[in-house]
Amino acid sequence: MTWKTTLGLIAVALATAACGGGTAQTSSTGAGAGPIADPGPVNSGPVIQSGDRMVAAEIGSAGGTLSLTNGSRVEIPRGALSETIEVHLSVGTQTQAFNNRDYEKPLGPTIHLQPTMQTSAPVVISIPVANIPREFTGGELTLAVEVPAAGQRAGVMGATQTTWSHVEARTENGRFVADLPDVPGMRLQFLVAEPE
């Protein structure tokens, strides 16, 4: 190869590199329109995610639904959250808080919903209808909500002392359903109380 040919090839290579590598770029807005702006998030609707024993998703003002294969479901309505947060739903460690009581029985799985959330609309918690023991037929259905105990103190290894509050629940479309005004970020358990 002559020095003129070599010099010519180097000039072509440099010119190609300076022009963006020779890859053709087209604009969907027409010639000379410039770069296309980032359209932002593709999905601006409600989030829908499911998982086996745990599921997490970024949920914001559009709301969303998280569900587990055991049938547990959490529905955060549109507008309930003012900012986007990562919400976790998982199978919770089973509580012994109700097994020693003759007047109420747990129904279905214990679930754990995190983090703590202050919402402008109730979060809907539901599970598939579970068998109610015969002696509890006609009893009051509630959702037990684990909350930090008032005046709690650190326990062994920094454990948090908790107690359970109750929210009214109902049966709807083959599911036990409760509207949770705020989420304390702890365990949830549907219960049935012995009829009076």
PyMOL commands that set and color helices and strands:
alter all, ss='L'
color gray80, all
select helices_A, chain A and resi 3-18+134-136+156-158
alter helices_A, ss='H'
color red, helices_A
select strands_A, chain A and resi 47-51+54-59+64-68+73-76+85-91+104-114+117-128+141-148+162-172+175-183+187-193
alter strands_A, ss='S'
color yellow, strands_A
deselect
rebuild
show_as cartoon
